[in-house]
Amino acid sequence: MARKLPALSPSETEILRLVWSLQSATVQHVRNALPAGRKIGYATVQTLLRRLEKKGYVSHTSQGKAHVFSPAVRREEVVRRTVGEFVNRLFGGDPVPLMMHLVDRTDLNDEEMKRLQELLQQTKSKP
């Protein structure tokens, strides 16, 4: 991400996650992809997509009368930036307290524990 993107509201984040999973979608596609209990009107989804576009997170092309929205930034870039800012703000840049909290407060299954151990081993063996 070359430029600093504005922060996202929880609703914008929810809509962006759907656009990432759908790859490209109209307002109605995004609305249909919302969880069953989530009642958001068409106009609200449209407004959120327009905000995301204005902020630089999505772009659109026109297909007839419909706008088809696609991600303008990769999920990994947004996650890296957002988590980095969170760690800096809450933990002074030290990720270890966050990792310890997540491990202590999360029920990890054997596969997840193995994956974490592999990641730690890979990090240890880096020059």
Buried (B, 14 or more C-beta within 10 A) or exposed (E): EEEEBEEBEEBBBBBBEBBBEBEBBBBEBBBEBBEEEEEBEEEBBBBBBBBBBEBBBBBBEEEEEEBBBBBBBEEEEBEEBBEEEEBEEEBEEEEEEBBEEEEEEEEEEEEEEEEBEEEEEEEEEEE
